Amino acid sequence: MPPRWPRKPDRNDPEYRKLDDRMTFAVHVALYLAVNSGLWFFYLIEVLPWPWISTFSLVWAILLCTHAIFIFTIAKYEQS
């Protein structure tokens, strides 16, 4: 069931912005997990030697954690 918003969605509404940012973060987490699990699968069955895969995963994880810190602690959702 998709989420329902009780009024017309407006990016200026702080509650809507907060929900939208968290849903965007959830999409980023899902994309990270899907891409990295696929890459590591092919790496582990030794299809191609990818020496950059651990660096790629680590950098992406750091960016994802930075995104989480911003969304959950730094972002202020006040009426603009």
A tleap script that builds the chain and sets N, CA, C and O, in Angstrom:
source leaprc.protein.ff14SB
mol = sequence {
  NMET PRO PRO ARG TRP PRO ARG LYS PRO ASP
  ARG ASN ASP PRO GLU TYR ARG LYS LEU ASP
  ASP ARG MET THR PHE ALA VAL HIE VAL ALA
  LEU TYR LEU ALA VAL ASN SER GLY LEU TRP
  PHE PHE TYR LEU ILE GLU VAL LEU PRO TRP
  PRO TRP ILE SER THR PHE SER LEU VAL TRP
  ALA ILE LEU LEU CYS THR HIE ALA ILE PHE
  ILE PHE THR ILE ALA LYS TYR GLU GLN CSER
}
set mol.1.N position { 0.844 -1.164 0.000 }
set mol.1.CA position { 0.000 0.000 0.000 }
set mol.1.C position { 0.898 1.239 0.000 }
set mol.1.O position { 1.702 1.403 0.918 }
set mol.2.N position { 0.788 2.087 -0.973 }
set mol.2.CA position { 1.638 3.283 -0.993 }
set mol.2.C position { 1.242 4.244 0.122 }
set mol.2.O position { 0.087 4.270 0.548 }
set mol.3.N position { 2.200 5.029 0.589 }
set mol.3.CA position { 1.855 5.991 1.636 }
set mol.3.C position { 0.869 7.032 1.129 }
set mol.3.O position { 0.947 7.475 -0.017 }
set mol.4.N position { -0.047 7.410 1.984 }
set mol.4.CA position { -1.051 8.427 1.641 }
set mol.4.C position { -0.700 9.718 2.359 }
set mol.4.O position { -0.320 9.708 3.530 }
set mol.5.N position { -0.828 10.808 1.660 }
set mol.5.CA position { -0.598 12.104 2.273 }
set mol.5.C position { -1.953 12.789 2.400 }
set mol.5.O position { -2.677 12.890 1.409 }
set mol.6.N position { -2.319 13.265 3.597 }
set mol.6.CA position { -3.672 13.775 3.831 }
set mol.6.C position { -3.997 15.094 3.120 }
set mol.6.O position { -5.163 15.483 3.046 }
set mol.7.N position { -2.997 15.769 2.609 }
set mol.7.CA position { -3.248 17.041 1.912 }
set mol.7.C position { -2.395 17.079 0.646 }
set mol.7.O position { -1.614 16.164 0.384 }
set mol.8.N position { -2.553 18.135 -0.126 }
set mol.8.CA position { -1.794 18.242 -1.364 }
set mol.8.C position { -0.293 18.303 -1.054 }
set mol.8.O position { 0.132 19.140 -0.257 }
set mol.9.N position { 0.517 17.427 -1.673 }
set mol.9.CA position { 1.959 17.446 -1.414 }
set mol.9.C position { 2.592 18.774 -1.829 }
set mol.9.O position { 2.388 19.261 -2.941 }
set mol.10.N position { 3.347 19.330 -0.925 }
set mol.10.CA position { 4.015 20.598 -1.179 }
set mol.10.C position { 5.395 20.537 -0.534 }
set mol.10.O position { 5.517 20.294 0.666 }
set mol.11.N position { 6.435 20.758 -1.339 }
set mol.11.CA position { 7.809 20.670 -0.826 }
set mol.11.C position { 8.079 21.723 0.253 }
set mol.11.O position { 9.055 21.591 0.991 }
set mol.12.N position { 7.265 22.741 0.365 }
set mol.12.CA position { 7.438 23.748 1.412 }
set mol.12.C position { 6.887 23.285 2.763 }
set mol.12.O position { 7.182 23.898 3.789 }
set mol.13.N position { 6.101 22.226 2.775 }
set mol.13.CA position { 5.551 21.665 4.006 }
set mol.13.C position { 6.658 20.875 4.715 }
set mol.13.O position { 7.183 19.924 4.136 }
set mol.14.N position { 7.028 21.240 5.951 }
set mol.14.CA position { 8.129 20.563 6.636 }
set mol.14.C position { 7.893 19.066 6.863 }
set mol.14.O position { 8.826 18.271 6.757 }
set mol.15.N position { 6.670 18.685 7.171 }
set mol.15.CA position { 6.387 17.263 7.396 }
set mol.15.C position { 6.558 16.467 6.100 }
set mol.15.O position { 7.090 15.358 6.107 }
set mol.16.N position { 6.105 17.042 5.006 }
set mol.16.CA position { 6.245 16.379 3.710 }
set mol.16.C position { 7.718 16.285 3.315 }
set mol.16.O position { 8.159 15.254 2.809 }
set mol.17.N position { 8.478 17.355 3.544 }
set mol.17.CA position { 9.908 17.347 3.230 }
set mol.17.C position { 10.637 16.280 4.030 }
set mol.17.O position { 11.505 15.588 3.498 }
set mol.18.N position { 10.292 16.143 5.300 }
set mol.18.CA position { 10.924 15.141 6.157 }
set mol.18.C position { 10.619 13.732 5.649 }
set mol.18.O position { 11.517 12.895 5.557 }
set mol.19.N position { 9.361 13.472 5.323 }
set mol.19.CA position { 8.976 12.169 4.794 }
set mol.19.C position { 9.654 11.905 3.451 }
set mol.19.O position { 10.149 10.803 3.213 }
set mol.20.N position { 9.680 12.902 2.578 }
set mol.20.CA position { 10.302 12.750 1.268 }
set mol.20.C position { 11.794 12.464 1.394 }
set mol.20.O position { 12.316 11.608 0.680 }
set mol.21.N position { 12.483 13.159 2.280 }
set mol.21.CA position { 13.916 12.920 2.481 }
set mol.21.C position { 14.182 11.516 3.006 }
set mol.21.O position { 15.143 10.869 2.589 }
set mol.22.N position { 13.347 11.047 3.908 }
set mol.22.CA position { 13.538 9.696 4.455 }
set mol.22.C position { 13.218 8.621 3.427 }
set mol.22.O position { 13.874 7.579 3.396 }
set mol.23.N position { 12.229 8.861 2.596 }
set mol.23.CA position { 11.925 7.893 1.538 }
set mol.23.C position { 13.043 7.878 0.495 }
set mol.23.O position { 13.393 6.815 -0.018 }
set mol.24.N position { 13.599 9.030 0.181 }
set mol.24.CA position { 14.731 9.093 -0.738 }
set mol.24.C position { 15.928 8.352 -0.157 }
set mol.24.O position { 16.626 7.638 -0.877 }
set mol.25.N position { 16.165 8.515 1.133 }
set mol.25.CA position { 17.251 7.782 1.786 }
set mol.25.C position { 17.013 6.279 1.705 }
set mol.25.O position { 17.952 5.524 1.452 }
set mol.26.N position { 15.791 5.832 1.913 }
set mol.26.CA position { 15.475 4.406 1.817 }
set mol.26.C position { 15.741 3.867 0.414 }
set mol.26.O position { 16.219 2.743 0.261 }
set mol.27.N position { 15.435 4.660 -0.605 }
set mol.27.CA position { 15.729 4.253 -1.983 }
set mol.27.C position { 17.240 4.147 -2.187 }
set mol.27.O position { 17.711 3.221 -2.847 }
set mol.28.N position { 17.995 5.078 -1.632 }
set mol.28.CA position { 19.450 5.023 -1.750 }
set mol.28.C position { 20.023 3.795 -1.058 }
set mol.28.O position { 20.950 3.174 -1.577 }
set mol.29.N position { 19.496 3.439 0.090 }
set mol.29.CA position { 19.950 2.227 0.792 }
set mol.29.C position { 19.641 0.981 -0.041 }
set mol.29.O position { 20.481 0.090 -0.168 }
set mol.30.N position { 18.439 0.921 -0.605 }
set mol.30.CA position { 18.067 -0.230 -1.430 }
set mol.30.C position { 18.966 -0.332 -2.662 }
set mol.30.O position { 19.393 -1.427 -3.029 }
set mol.31.N position { 19.252 0.789 -3.293 }
set mol.31.CA position { 20.132 0.789 -4.456 }
set mol.31.C position { 21.545 0.351 -4.075 }
set mol.31.O position { 22.169 -0.430 -4.794 }
set mol.32.N position { 22.046 0.848 -2.959 }
set mol.32.CA position { 23.367 0.443 -2.462 }
set mol.32.C position { 23.424 -1.068 -2.247 }
set mol.32.O position { 24.366 -1.730 -2.684 }
set mol.33.N position { 22.419 -1.601 -1.577 }
set mol.33.CA position { 22.413 -3.035 -1.285 }
set mol.33.C position { 22.301 -3.872 -2.553 }
set mol.33.O position { 22.981 -4.891 -2.678 }
set mol.34.N position { 21.471 -3.469 -3.479 }
set mol.34.CA position { 21.294 -4.224 -4.722 }
set mol.34.C position { 22.569 -4.211 -5.565 }
set mol.34.O position { 23.025 -5.258 -6.024 }
set mol.35.N position { 23.137 -3.036 -5.763 }
set mol.35.CA position { 24.327 -2.932 -6.609 }
set mol.35.C position { 25.516 -3.631 -5.968 }
set mol.35.O position { 26.228 -4.385 -6.632 }
set mol.36.N position { 25.734 -3.385 -4.684 }
set mol.36.CA position { 26.889 -3.988 -4.037 }
set mol.36.C position { 26.773 -5.501 -3.897 }
set mol.36.O position { 27.770 -6.209 -4.034 }
set mol.37.N position { 25.583 -6.001 -3.631 }
set mol.37.CA position { 25.449 -7.459 -3.541 }
set mol.37.C position { 25.703 -8.106 -4.898 }
set mol.37.O position { 26.304 -9.178 -4.969 }
set mol.38.N position { 25.251 -7.462 -5.977 }
set mol.38.CA position { 25.522 -7.983 -7.305 }
set mol.38.C position { 26.997 -7.955 -7.648 }
set mol.38.O position { 27.539 -8.928 -8.173 }
set mol.39.N position { 27.648 -6.836 -7.351 }
set mol.39.CA position { 29.083 -6.733 -7.624 }
set mol.39.C position { 29.881 -7.755 -6.829 }
set mol.39.O position { 30.763 -8.416 -7.377 }
set mol.40.N position { 29.580 -7.889 -5.546 }
set mol.40.CA position { 30.312 -8.845 -4.713 }
set mol.40.C position { 30.025 -10.290 -5.122 }
set mol.40.O position { 30.902 -11.147 -5.016 }
set mol.41.N position { 28.820 -10.562 -5.584 }
set mol.41.CA position { 28.509 -11.909 -6.071 }
set mol.41.C position { 29.436 -12.283 -7.221 }
set mol.41.O position { 30.059 -13.345 -7.202 }
set mol.42.N position { 29.527 -11.407 -8.226 }
set mol.42.CA position { 30.387 -11.708 -9.371 }
set mol.42.C position { 31.861 -11.704 -8.997 }
set mol.42.O position { 32.654 -12.435 -9.590 }
set mol.43.N position { 32.231 -10.896 -8.028 }
set mol.43.CA position { 33.613 -10.890 -7.557 }
set mol.43.C position { 33.945 -12.213 -6.869 }
set mol.43.O position { 35.008 -12.788 -7.102 }
set mol.44.N position { 33.039 -12.691 -6.027 }
set mol.44.CA position { 33.314 -13.908 -5.260 }
set mol.44.C position { 33.285 -15.177 -6.100 }
set mol.44.O position { 33.960 -16.150 -5.764 }
set mol.45.N position { 32.513 -15.186 -7.193 }
set mol.45.CA position { 32.559 -16.371 -8.051 }
set mol.45.C position { 33.672 -16.250 -9.099 }
set mol.45.O position { 33.800 -17.083 -9.996 }
set mol.46.N position { 34.465 -15.194 -8.958 }
set mol.46.CA position { 35.680 -14.989 -9.738 }
set mol.46.C position { 35.428 -14.903 -11.243 }
set mol.46.O position { 36.163 -15.488 -12.038 }
set mol.47.N position { 34.395 -14.177 -11.618 }
set mol.47.CA position { 34.146 -13.920 -13.038 }
set mol.47.C position { 35.211 -12.971 -13.568 }
set mol.47.O position { 35.834 -13.232 -14.597 }
set mol.48.N position { 35.411 -11.880 -12.865 }
set mol.48.CA position { 36.432 -10.905 -13.236 }
set mol.48.C position { 37.194 -10.465 -11.993 }
set mol.48.O position { 36.601 -10.316 -10.924 }
set mol.49.N position { 38.496 -10.257 -12.123 }
set mol.49.CA position { 39.245 -9.743 -10.968 }
set mol.49.C position { 39.053 -8.232 -10.843 }
set mol.49.O position { 39.574 -7.467 -11.655 }
set mol.50.N position { 38.313 -7.811 -9.837 }
set mol.50.CA position { 38.032 -6.395 -9.618 }
set mol.50.C position { 38.720 -5.944 -8.333 }
set mol.50.O position { 38.143 -6.065 -7.252 }
set mol.51.N position { 39.930 -5.432 -8.432 }
set mol.51.CA position { 40.623 -5.021 -7.200 }
set mol.51.C position { 40.025 -3.769 -6.563 }
set mol.51.O position { 40.339 -3.466 -5.412 }
set mol.52.N position { 39.177 -3.037 -7.276 }
set mol.52.CA position { 38.609 -1.784 -6.797 }
set mol.52.C position { 37.299 -1.968 -6.045 }
set mol.52.O position { 36.745 -0.993 -5.538 }
set mol.53.N position { 36.790 -3.192 -5.959 }
set mol.53.CA position { 35.439 -3.387 -5.424 }
set mol.53.C position { 35.326 -3.012 -3.941 }
set mol.53.O position { 34.323 -2.432 -3.527 }
set mol.54.N position { 36.335 -3.335 -3.148 }
set mol.54.CA position { 36.242 -3.002 -1.719 }
set mol.54.C position { 36.309 -1.487 -1.509 }
set mol.54.O position { 35.609 -0.952 -0.649 }
set mol.55.N position { 37.133 -0.801 -2.275 }
set mol.55.CA position { 37.202 0.660 -2.183 }
set mol.55.C position { 35.887 1.289 -2.621 }
set mol.55.O position { 35.391 2.214 -1.978 }
set mol.56.N position { 35.333 0.796 -3.695 }
set mol.56.CA position { 34.051 1.287 -4.203 }
set mol.56.C position { 32.961 1.132 -3.146 }
set mol.56.O position { 32.217 2.075 -2.876 }
set mol.57.N position { 32.868 -0.053 -2.552 }
set mol.57.CA position { 31.844 -0.310 -1.536 }
set mol.57.C position { 32.047 0.561 -0.301 }
set mol.57.O position { 31.083 1.069 0.272 }
set mol.58.N position { 33.289 0.730 0.102 }
set mol.58.CA position { 33.585 1.535 1.286 }
set mol.58.C position { 33.243 3.003 1.055 }
set mol.58.O position { 32.622 3.635 1.909 }
set mol.59.N position { 33.639 3.547 -0.083 }
set mol.59.CA position { 33.342 4.953 -0.380 }
set mol.59.C position { 31.839 5.177 -0.447 }
set mol.59.O position { 31.329 6.158 0.094 }
set mol.60.N position { 31.131 4.271 -1.110 }
set mol.60.CA position { 29.679 4.408 -1.206 }
set mol.60.C position { 29.030 4.304 0.176 }
set mol.60.O position { 28.089 5.039 0.475 }
set mol.61.N position { 29.528 3.394 1.019 }
set mol.61.CA position { 28.984 3.252 2.376 }
set mol.61.C position { 29.222 4.522 3.191 }
set mol.61.O position { 28.355 4.937 3.960 }
set mol.62.N position { 30.388 5.136 3.027 }
set mol.62.CA position { 30.680 6.384 3.742 }
set mol.62.C position { 29.734 7.484 3.274 }
set mol.62.O position { 29.212 8.242 4.091 }
set mol.63.N position { 29.511 7.577 1.967 }
set mol.63.CA position { 28.559 8.569 1.451 }
set mol.63.C position { 27.146 8.306 1.962 }
set mol.63.O position { 26.414 9.242 2.281 }
set mol.64.N position { 26.767 7.043 2.037 }
set mol.64.CA position { 25.444 6.683 2.543 }
set mol.64.C position { 25.313 7.046 4.028 }
set mol.64.O position { 24.268 7.535 4.457 }
set mol.65.N position { 26.358 6.810 4.800 }
set mol.65.CA position { 26.336 7.184 6.218 }
set mol.65.C position { 26.276 8.696 6.386 }
set mol.65.O position { 25.594 9.199 7.279 }
set mol.66.N position { 26.985 9.414 5.534 }
set mol.66.CA position { 26.923 10.876 5.570 }
set mol.66.C position { 25.511 11.358 5.263 }
set mol.66.O position { 25.011 12.281 5.905 }
set mol.67.N position { 24.875 10.735 4.288 }
set mol.67.CA position { 23.490 11.066 3.948 }
set mol.67.C position { 22.581 10.803 5.153 }
set mol.67.O position { 21.719 11.621 5.475 }
set mol.68.N position { 22.773 9.668 5.811 }
set mol.68.CA position { 21.959 9.325 6.982 }
set mol.68.C position { 22.156 10.327 8.108 }
set mol.68.O position { 21.188 10.740 8.747 }
set mol.69.N position { 23.393 10.719 8.357 }
set mol.69.CA position { 23.667 11.694 9.413 }
set mol.69.C position { 22.968 13.007 9.111 }
set mol.69.O position { 22.384 13.626 10.001 }
set mol.70.N position { 23.027 13.429 7.858 }
set mol.70.CA position { 22.359 14.670 7.497 }
set mol.70.C position { 20.851 14.569 7.682 }
set mol.70.O position { 20.236 15.449 8.283 }
set mol.71.N position { 20.256 13.500 7.168 }
set mol.71.CA position { 18.793 13.352 7.213 }
set mol.71.C position { 18.280 13.231 8.646 }
set mol.71.O position { 17.273 13.845 9.001 }
set mol.72.N position { 18.968 12.444 9.468 }
set mol.72.CA position { 18.432 12.137 10.785 }
set mol.72.C position { 18.895 13.077 11.896 }
set mol.72.O position { 18.289 13.091 12.967 }
set mol.73.N position { 19.954 13.863 11.674 }
set mol.73.CA position { 20.429 14.722 12.767 }
set mol.73.C position { 20.570 16.191 12.383 }
set mol.73.O position { 20.218 17.066 13.173 }
set mol.74.N position { 21.070 16.475 11.201 }
set mol.74.CA position { 21.402 17.849 10.849 }
set mol.74.C position { 20.218 18.605 10.232 }
set mol.74.O position { 20.006 19.778 10.540 }
set mol.75.N position { 19.463 17.950 9.378 }
set mol.75.CA position { 18.389 18.627 8.641 }
set mol.75.C position { 17.343 19.194 9.591 }
set mol.75.O position { 16.872 18.519 10.507 }
set mol.76.N position { 16.999 20.441 9.349 }
set mol.76.CA position { 15.967 21.117 10.131 }
set mol.76.C position { 14.746 21.290 9.242 }
set mol.76.O position { 14.825 21.897 8.175 }
set mol.77.N position { 13.634 20.759 9.682 }
set mol.77.CA position { 12.398 20.824 8.917 }
set mol.77.C position { 11.460 21.834 9.555 }
set mol.77.O position { 10.547 21.481 10.302 }
set mol.78.N position { 11.705 23.080 9.247 }
set mol.78.CA position { 10.889 24.153 9.774 }
set mol.78.C position { 10.121 24.812 8.650 }
set mol.78.O position { 10.503 24.707 7.485 }
set mol.79.N position { 9.062 25.477 8.987 }
set mol.79.CA position { 8.264 26.182 7.995 }
set mol.79.C position { 9.110 27.247 7.326 }
set mol.79.O position { 9.722 28.078 7.996 }
set mol.80.N position { 9.142 27.218 5.983 }
set mol.80.CA position { 9.947 28.220 5.278 }
set mol.80.C position { 9.109 29.362 4.764 }
set mol.80.O position { 9.637 30.287 4.148 }
savepdb mol mol.pdb
quit
